[in-house]
Amino acid sequence: MKSLRQSAVYIALALSGIAPGAAVMAQQPAPPAPPAGAAAPERAVARSLPPAGKLAAGPWDLKTEKANLHVEVVVRGIDHPWGLAFLPNGDILITERTGKLRVVRKGVLDPTPVAGLPPILAEGLGGLMDITLHPKFAKNGLIYMTYVKGKPKDNSTLAVLRARYDGTDTLKDVKDIFVASAWYGKAPLPVRCCGQGPQSGSFGSRIVFGRDGKLYVTSGDRNFGEMAQQKATHIGKILRLNEDGSVPKDNPFVGKKEYLPEIWSVGHRNPLGLTVNPADGAIWETEFGPRGGDELNRIEKGGNYGWMTVTQGFHYNGEAAKGIKNVPGYIDPVIAFGPPSINPGNIAFVTGDKFPGWKGDLLMASMSRSMVRISLDRDGKATHQEPMLQDLKQRLRDVRMGPDGNIYLLTDETDGALLRIKPGA
C-alpha cells in the first residue's frame, strides 16, 4: 500500500471585482504577454507541468479532511478516455477520444471496441467525447454520444448520436439526432483577437439528461470566442434538446428569430463539465477560461455567462478582459479559479452513504492533476475547497458516482485508466 501526502494547496476564490450594479465594465491590468507561439489554451497550463509519469500499480490510501480514501485501478490501457456510463448489468461503457467505444465487464477491459460508430474526426482535442444513457435504458437500450464530425483540415462541428446497445459487439440503429450549427475550422481562419488557440480544440461536448427528461449538451467556442455571444450559432452555448434531437417548446429563445431555438444559455468558452444536482435538479457546469478564469457555474435558463466579454481570466496575448464581474446582464461564476488555471474536467455531486462527510458536496476532476471537493451552502455558494490525488500525477478528465456508491475517475492519458475510490480504513 502506498500513502499519498495531502496537499496543503488551497485554490483561492477570485473575489476581487467591482461594485454590484456598476454600468461600466471594469478593466484589469494585463500580465506580461506570452511569447510568440505560446501553447494552445487547453494545454497552456498542462504544458507548464512536468511530464506525467506512468500511473503506478497502486492501490493508495489517502487521508482527507473528512474521509479516508482507498484508491484503486479498475482497468488501464484506455487511450485518452473521455466519458463513461454504468449499465444496469454492472458493465461500464467508456469512450476514447481517439474514436473508440470500450466495454468493461466484471472489471476486465474488453480488447475489442464496440463497432458501428460513424466516421469520427479525432483531431487536436476533438474526437469521440461524452456518453450517457437514456433514462429508460433498461427498457429501450438507447445510448447517446457526442463526437466531432468533419474532415481533417476542413470545417468540423459537434454532433450528437443515438444508438441502441444490446450488450453485443455492434451498435444498432445508429443515427445523428443533432448536428450543431457550428461548422468552423477550414483555412484561412478569420482574424480573431486575444491570442486564441487552434480550431481543433474547445469543443465542450458534455451531455446529460436533466430531471425534466431533456438532453443538455455543451458546445465550446472552438477558440473563436467572438462567436460565443452571437445568437445565430451554437458555438459557445449550452443546448437543450428533446430525446429525439428536436427542440423543446419551452426553450428560452423559441420564437425569437435572431436566436437558434436549441440554445439554453450563452457566453461559454470550453464547458468540459456538466451534471445535475440530485437535490434540486439544477444544472451545474465547469469551463476553461483563459490564463486563469476557469469557472464553476450554476446554469440558468436563458442566462448569459459572459464569454468573451466578461471573464476573470487574462487573454493569451496579455490583453485585459473588458469586464471582470458584477457586470449587468451577465451571470458571474460560483467560483472563478486561478490564476493559475486548474483546467476543470467533469463534475459530480456526492450521493449515497459511503462518504457521509462529503454528501451533497461537488467533486471536480482536473486536468491539472487533482480532484477537488467543493462544499456549497444552501444558496449554492462555495464555502470550501479541498484538492486531493495530486500525487497520482495524472490528468483527470471525468468523475462519476457509481451505482455501488463508490466514486469513479478517468485519467486523460495515452495509457489512461479507470480508477475507483472507496471509503478507506
N, C-alpha and C positions, 0 to 999 in steps of 0.2 A: 504494500500500500504506500502511496506517495502522499505527502502532505503539501497543500497549497498555502502559501502565506497570503493573508488577506491584505489587499492593498488599502492604504490609508488615503488614496487619492479621492477627492470629492469633486464631482463635476458641478461647478458653480452655476447657478441660475443667472441668466443675463438680465439684471434688474435695472440697469441704467436706462433712462429714456426721457421723454418729455411729458409735460403735464397733460392729463386727460382733457380731451376736447380741443386741443390746440389745432388750429386750422392750417398752420404752416408746417410742412414736413421737416423734421429735424435733420441736420447734417451731422455726420460723424467723421472724425479725422481718419484718413486712409492710412493703412500701414504701408511700408515700402512695397513697391510693385515687384512681383516675382520676375525672374529673368525670362528672356525670350525663350519660347519653347517649354514653358512650365507644364507640369503634368495636367492631364485632363481632370476636371472637377471631381469625378467619382473616385479617382485614385490619388488625389493630391496628398491626402494625409497618409493613406496606406503606404505610399511610396517613401514617405519620410521615416517609416518604421523599419527596423531591421528585418531582413527576410524571415518569413515564418519557417520555423523548423518543422520536421516531421512530427506529427502527433504521437506522443508516447503511448505505450500499450495501456497504461492505467491499470486498475481504477485509481481514483483520487478521493481523498476525504478533505472536506473544507469546513471550517467554522466561520459562520457569518454572524451578523448582529442578532438575528432572531431564529436561525435554523442551522443545524448541522447537516451537511450535504454529502451524499455519496454519488460520485460522477463516474459513469462507465461508458465504454464504447459498445454500441449495439452492432453496427457494421461500419466498414470503411471501404475505400476504393470506389467512391462515387465522385464523378468529375463535376466539380462546382455545382453541388446540389442547391436547389433554389426554393422549392416548396414541398410540403408533404401533406398527406391526408390519411387518416386512420379509417380502415374499413371495418364493418361490423364483425367480420370473422377474425379480426386480430391482425390481418395483413396491413402493410403500410405502403402506399404509393409515394414515390419520390421523383420529382422532376430534376433532370440535369440540364443546366443552361446550354450545354452543347447540343441538345435536341433529342434526348432520350428519356423515356419513362421507365422507371425501375420499380421492382416489387421486392419488399422484404417479407419473407414468410417464416414465421416461427424463429425470428432472429437471424435468418440467413438471407443474404442478398442474392436474388436470382441472377445468374450471369447473363441471361438473355433478356434484353429490353422488350417491353411490350410493343408490338408492331401496330401499324395503322395510322400513325401520325401524318399530317400533311407536311409539305416542304416547309422547313423552318430556317430562317436566316440567323445563324449563330455567328454573329459578327460583333466585335467590340464587346460591350456589356449586354448585348441582346441575345435572344435565343428562346428556348422553352423556359417559361418562367413559373408562374404560380399554378396551384391546383386546389380545387375544392369539390366537395360532394354536394349533390342536390340534397336538400333537407329530407327528402323521401327516398334516398338512395336505396335503402333496404328493399323497397318495392319496385323502383324503376331502373336502378343501376346506372343512373346518369352522373357523369363527372364533367367538370368544366376546367379548362386550362387557358392561360394566356400565353401568347407567343408573338414573335416578331415575324411579320410577313413582308416579303420583298426579295430583291436580288442584290448580290454584292455590288458595292459602289453605285447603287441606284437608290431611288426612293423606297422607303420602307415605312411600316406602320405597325401599330399594335392590333392584335386580333384576339377574339375570344372564341374558343371552340367548345362544342358539346359533343360528348361521345357516350356510348354505353359500354360499361366494363363488367364482364361476367366472370372474371377470375381466370380466363384463358389467356393465351399469349397474344391476342389480337383485339384491338378496339373495334367496336361495331358502331354503325350509324354515325360516323364522324362528320361533323358539319360546323362550319363557321356560322355562329349566330350573330356575330357583331364584328365589323371591321371599322376601326376608328378613322375618322376624317382627320388624319394626322400624317399624311404622306409627306415625307421630307427626307433629304439626305443626298440627292444627286448633285454632283459638282457642276458648275461652280456654286458654292453655298452663298446665300445672301450675306451682305455685310451685317455683322452683329456687334453689339457693344460689349464691353466689360470683360473681355478675355475669356469668353465661353469656350467650352471644350468641344470635342468631336460629336458629330451627329449620331454616332453609333453607341451613345450612352444615354442615360436619363430617360429610360422607357417607363419608369414606375412599374406597373404591372401586377400589383397585388389584387386579389379578388376574394370577396367574402359574400355570403348570404346574410342579410340583415334579419332582425327579428320580424320585419314586415314581409319576409319572403322575397324581397327584391335582391338583385345582384349588384354589388358595389364594386367598381373597378377603378384602380388608379392609373392615370395616364400621365407620364412625365413630360417635361418641357423639351426633351431632345437636345438640350443645350442651345435652345433658341428661345431664351426666356422672354423676349418681347412678345411672344405669342401667347403666353400664359394668361394675359388679360384680354386677349381677343375673343370675341363672343362666337365667332363662326368657325371655330376649330376645337377639336378635342385635346389639343396639346396643352399640357399643364392643368389638367382638370381631374376631378373625381366624377365618375359617371354612375348613373343608376339605371338598371335595365330590368325588364321582366325576365323570367326564367328562359324565355324563348328568344331573347335579344331585342324585343320590341320596347317601345317607350312607355313607361308608366304614365297614366293620365295626370297624376298629381305631382309630377316633377316640377321644380320651381320655375322653369323657363318655358314650359309648354305654352304655345300660343304667342310667344314673343318672337317675332320673325328674325330679329337680329341674332338670336341665340340658337345653337343646336339643342334640340329638346332632351338629349340624353344627359346633359350637364346637371350635376348636383351641386358642385362647388367649383370655384375658380381660384387662380392665383397660386398654383402649386409648382414646385421645382422638380424634385425627383422623389415622389412618395413611394417608399420601399417598405412601409409597414402599414397594416390595416387590420383592425379587429373590432369586434362587437363587445361592449361591456355587458356581461350577462345580468348585471344587477338592474340595469335600466334600458338596455337596448341601444345606447348611444354608440356612434361610430367614432373610433379613435384612429389617428394616423400619425406616422413619422415620415419625415422627408429630409433629404440632404439640403443644406444651404451652402452658400459659397464661403469658403475660408472662415469657418465658424458659422453661426446662424442655423445649424441643424435644428429641426423643430419636432416637438410633440404637439399635436393639435387634436382638439375635440371638434368634430366636423358638424357644422350646422347646415341645414337646408338653405341653399342659395347663398352661402357665405363666400366672402372674398378674403383669401388668406395672404394676399399682398404681393406675391412674387410677380414680376421682379421690381415692382415699385417700392415695396416695403420689405426690408429684411434686416435682421440684426447681425448679419454676416458682412464680410467685405468681399467685393468683387475680385476676380482673379488678376485683373490688371492693376489692382490697388485703388480703383475708383471707389469713392464712398457711395453708399446707398442713398437714394433720395429720401427715404423715410425709414425710421427705426421702429418705433412702436407708438401706440396711442394715437394713430392717425385715423381720423373719422372715415368711416366706410370700409375699414379693413379690420379683420379679426386677428388679434395677436396670438401667438402660440402659448400653450400652457407652460411649456419650457422652451427656451432657446438655448441650445448647448454651445458652449465654447465662446471665444476660441480657447483651446484648439478644438477642431471638429471631432465629433465622436463617431460619425459615419453610421447613423442608425439603420438597423435592419428591421425585421418584423417584430411585432409586439403581441403579448398575450396576457390576459388577466388571470390571476391565480384563483382557481376554484377548488372545491373539494376540501377534505380534512387532513391531507397528508402534510401540508405546510401551514399549520394554523396561524403562525406568526406573520405569514405573508398573505393570508386570504384577503382578496379584494385589491391587492397591490398589482401593479403593472410591471411585467418583465419585458425588457427590450434587448434584443440581440444587437451586437455592434460589430461592424467591420473593423473597428479599431481594437478588436481582440478583447472584448469583455462582454459580460451580460450585466445589465443594470436593473436593479429593483427600485421602483418608484412608488412611493406612498402618496395617496391622494386623499384629500379631505372630502366632506360631504358635498362641497360645492365644486369638486373636480379640480381643485388647485393642488399643485405638487407641494408636499411638505417635507420630503426627504428622498435622497437618492443613495443607493449603495452599489458600487461596482464590484464585480467579482469575476472569477475564472480567468484573470489576466495571465496566470502562469501557464495556461494551456498554449498561449501564443498562437491562437488560431482566429482567423476572421470568422465571425458568427453571423450567418445570414438569416436564419429562421428560428423562431421559438414557438412551441405549441404546448398546450396542456393535453396530455394523453388521456384516453378513456380509462386508463388504470389509475389516474390521479397523479402520475409522475409527470415530469417536465422533460420535453424533448427539444434538442437543438441540432441544427445543421451547420457544419463548418464549411465556409466558402473557400475551399482549396481544391487544387487539382486532384489530390488524394483526399477528397472530402469524406466526412464521417457523419454518422447519426449518433448523437450522444443521448444518454438518459440520465436524469438527475432524480435520485431517490432521497428520502429522508436518511440522514446519517445517524450513527450511534451517538 
